[in-house]
Amino acid sequence: MTIRTFPVYPDACGWNAMLPARAPRPPATGTMSVKYAIVGAGFTGLAAARRLHEIDPDAEIAILEATTVGEGSSARNSGFLTRAVIAGSADAGAVKQNVLRNRYVTEGFDGLLALISQYGIECDLHQAGRIKAAATPRGEAAVHALRKIVEALDIPHVLLDGGELQS
C-alpha cells in the first residue's frame, strides 16, 4: 500500500532550513491506546495537544504527523499570526461569524502572548497590521470588498492610493 500526503513541497520550509538536521522519529506501528489523538503537528495540532495536557496532565496524547513537523502550511506562513480573521462579506450573518471567530482567535493570540511572557521567549514578535494591495481592477474590487468587511467589524484601517502606497 502506498500512502501519499498532500500538498507536496519541493523545498524545506525556510524556518526548518535554518535548523540543524533532525533525526526523524520512528513511524508508529502496531496498536496504540491513548486518551487523545491529534492528527497534524502544525500550529493548531501542537496548540491543541498543549492545551489538552494543561487540562488533563495525566492523559496520554499521541500527535500524528504524516510528514515532518513544521513543514506544512502553518510553518510556511512566514511566521505571521493575526489577531483578526476577516472573511466572507459585510452582510450581517458573515459579520456575526467574524465577530465570534475573532473572539476565539483573540483568546488564542492573547494566550500566545502570555506564554511568550511567562517563558521569556525572545521571538521578535511585532504586532502590526497588514497591507492588502491591488494591481488590477479585479484586485481593486477585492480590496474595496475587504474594506466593507473591516468597516462592518469596526477594525481600524487606512485606504491608500497607489502614490501613497509607493511612498
C-alpha positions, 0 to 999 in steps of 0.5 A: 500500500502506498500512502501519499500526503498532500500538498507536496513541497519541493523545498524545506520550509525556510524556518526548518532550513535554518535548523540543524538536521533532525533525526526523524522519529520512528513511524508508529506501528502496531496498536496504540491506546491513548486518551487523545489523538491529534492528527497534524503537528502544525500550529493548531495540532501542537496548540491543541495537544498543549492545551489538552495536557494543561487540562488533563496532565495525566492523559496520554496524547499521541500527535500524528504527523504524516510528514515532518513537523513544521513543514506544512502550511502553518510553518510556511506562513512566514511566521505571521499570526493575526489577531483578526480573521476577516472573511466572507462579506459585510452582510450581517450573518458573515459579520456575526461569524467574524465577530465570534471567530475573532473572539476565539482567535483573540483568546488564542493570540492573547494566550500566545502572548502570555506564554511568550511572557511567562517563558521569556521567549525572545521571538521578535514578535511585532504586532502590526497590521497588514497591507492588502494591495491591488494591481488590477481592477479585479484586485481593486474590487477585492480590496474595496470588498475587504474594506466593507468587511473591516468597516462592518467589524469596526477594525481600524484601517487606512485606504491608500492610493497607489502614490501613497502606497509607493511612498 
